[in-house]
Amino acid sequence: MKKEDLINFYNNHKGGINGALIGFIISVSILIFGFFRILFIALFVGTGYYIGKKIYQDKDYIKNLLDRILPPGTYR
């Protein structure tokens, strides 16, 4: 197959190929590391993504979060 044919095939079946690849990676990871370790990693990756996204959108996110949790002015 030519390179253009492979690119065209990927573009026409992008969702299925990506889904199969993600499923393969997850299944091999579970076989190697175990279900609960993968769940632990996924939890922290999701938490890191959420916090990183919030910080990128709002530069004062951490300061506002600490103001809600701690008494005002204690960390400055």
Contacts in CASP RR format, 6 or more apart in sequence:
PFRMAT RR
TARGET T0000
AUTHOR 0000-0000-0000
METHOD contacts of the structure
MODEL  1
MKKEDLINFYNNHKGGINGALIGFIISVSILIFGFFRILFIALFVGTGYY
IGKKIYQDKDYIKNLLDRILPPGTYR
10 17 0 8 1.000
26 38 0 8 1.000
29 38 0 8 1.000
30 38 0 8 1.000
33 41 0 8 1.000
54 61 0 8 1.000
55 61 0 8 1.000
55 62 0 8 1.000
58 64 0 8 1.000
66 75 0 8 1.000
67 73 0 8 1.000
END
